[in-house]
Amino acid sequence: MEGNNHFVTTDIYLACYLKTKGIQLTKVIPPKETVNTGFPECAFIFEPFDSSLLNEWLAGSLVKTVINEYRHLLRTAREISKGVEA
């Protein structure tokens, strides 16, 4: 993640964490195939941000409000996979 490159992740927990930190989610890309995890593995694309947030995430500093963002992103991912624009 350098310059104006967007950050892309399929980790829904990380995506929730970034949203709770105020990082702008710019797009959700539906999966090409459905995986057997109970929800589609979408790609979440974020505006560029300081890499210290990733260090914080990797260090285990998970905020409890991530749960609400998780629920919202899960609903969005399900709608996208069904062809409904979020």
C-alpha positions in Angstrom: 0.0 0.0 0.0 2.0 2.9 -1.3 1.1 6.2 -3.0 -2.5 6.4 -4.1 -3.0 2.7 -4.2 -6.2 1.4 -2.6 -6.0 -1.3 0.0 -7.8 -4.6 -0.9 -8.7 -7.4 1.5 -11.0 -10.4 1.6 -10.7 -10.5 5.4 -14.1 -9.3 6.5 -12.9 -8.8 10.1 -10.1 -6.6 8.9 -12.5 -4.7 6.7 -14.8 -4.1 9.7 -11.8 -2.9 11.8 -10.8 -0.5 9.1 -14.3 0.9 8.9 -14.4 1.4 12.6 -11.2 3.4 12.3 -12.9 5.7 9.7 -11.2 4.4 6.6 -13.4 4.9 3.6 -14.7 1.7 1.9 -14.8 2.5 -1.8 -16.1 -0.7 -3.3 -17.1 -4.3 -2.6 -16.3 -6.7 -5.4 -18.4 -9.9 -5.4 -16.7 -13.3 -5.5 -16.2 -15.2 -8.7 -17.2 -18.4 -6.8 -18.9 -18.9 -3.5 -16.7 -20.4 -0.8 -17.9 -22.8 1.8 -17.5 -20.4 4.7 -21.1 -19.4 5.1 -20.7 -16.1 3.4 -19.3 -15.0 0.0 -15.6 -14.0 0.0 -15.9 -10.5 -1.4 -13.0 -8.2 -1.9 -13.3 -5.0 0.1 -11.5 -2.0 -1.4 -10.4 0.9 0.9 -8.9 4.4 0.4 -5.2 4.5 1.2 -4.4 4.8 4.9 -1.4 4.9 7.3 0.1 1.4 7.7 0.2 1.8 11.4 -3.4 0.7 11.5 -2.4 -2.7 10.0 0.3 -2.9 12.7 -2.3 -2.2 15.3 -4.6 -4.9 13.8 -1.8 -7.5 13.7 -0.9 -6.7 17.3 -4.4 -7.7 18.3 -6.0 -4.4 19.1 -9.5 -5.4 18.0 -12.2 -2.9 18.9 -15.5 -4.4 20.0 -17.5 -2.2 17.8 -16.2 -4.2 14.9 -19.1 -6.6 15.4 -21.6 -4.0 14.1 -19.5 -3.3 11.0 -19.1 -7.0 10.5 -22.9 -7.4 10.4 -23.3 -4.6 8.0 -20.5 -5.8 5.6 -21.8 -9.4 5.8 -25.3 -8.1 4.7 -23.7 -6.1 1.9 -21.6 -9.1 0.7 -24.7 -11.3 0.6 -26.7 -8.7 -1.3 -23.8 -8.2 -3.8 -23.5 -12.0 -4.3 -27.2 -12.1 -5.2 -26.8 -9.2 -7.7 -28.4 -6.6 -5.5 -26.5 -3.3 -5.6 -25.7 -2.2 -2.0 
